Amino acid sequence: MGWDKASYGRNSKVLHSWTRAQINLAPRSADDSNLLIMSCGKNNNGRIFPEVGLRFDEELGIYVKDESFDPEEFREEIGLDPSKKKRAVEPREVADLVEDGIPSSKLVKAIQIKFSVAQKTAYRAIEKAETEGLIRKECGRNWNASYFKCGLKPMPYQDND
């Protein structure tokens, strides 16, 4: 499901180029092995169909469509709901956290704590703020990086911890 649904199988790049249509089947619940979800991974000459819930019918011995399945509820349950995605850290918000001469490691930690993001995301946010010219990086002795707001004179960072 989602934007990478065509990359579901092993060696997916090769499968994707060879395949004209692909249907993905996956377990729908960790607790109930009788539930599957079927989604359209790729369909070159047709319409992509929405996700379908399947339930194993023990009497018939086959999977049948689960009429009680709600795709929106399922997306929300597994975290694919776009409204619940974390927003990106804005460059101006990074600039607001910069105290003149703040060491790189302290700035990264401050971004991680304030916005609840991973270290990689914090570094990308700093890089974006640099690219937009809101902050600048200066390397000191031993290549220790410090950040300053643009347009201000560099002043040494005072650690109050």
Stockholm file with secondary structure:
# STOCKHOLM 1.0

chainA/1-161         MGWDKASYGRNSKVLHSWTRAQINLAPRSADDSNLLIMSCGKNNNGRIFPEVGLRFDEELGIYVKDESFDPEEFREEIGLDPSKKKRAVEPREVADLVEDGIPSSKLVKAIQIKFSVAQKTAYRAIEKAETEGLIRKECGRNWNASYFKCGLKPMPYQDND
#=GR chainA/1-161 SS CCTTGGGCSTTHHHHHHHCSEEEEEEESCSSCTTEEEEEEEEETTSCCCCCEEEEEETTTTEEEECTTCCHHHHHHHHTCCGGGSCCCCCHHHHHHHCCTTEEHHHHHHHHHHHHTCCHHHHHHHHHHHHHTTSEEEEECGGGCEEEEETTSCCCCCCCCC
#=GC SS_cons         CCTTGGGCSTTHHHHHHHCSEEEEEEESCSSCTTEEEEEEEEETTSCCCCCEEEEEETTTTEEEECTTCCHHHHHHHHTCCGGGSCCCCCHHHHHHHCCTTEEHHHHHHHHHHHHTCCHHHHHHHHHHHHHTTSEEEEECGGGCEEEEETTSCCCCCCCCC
//
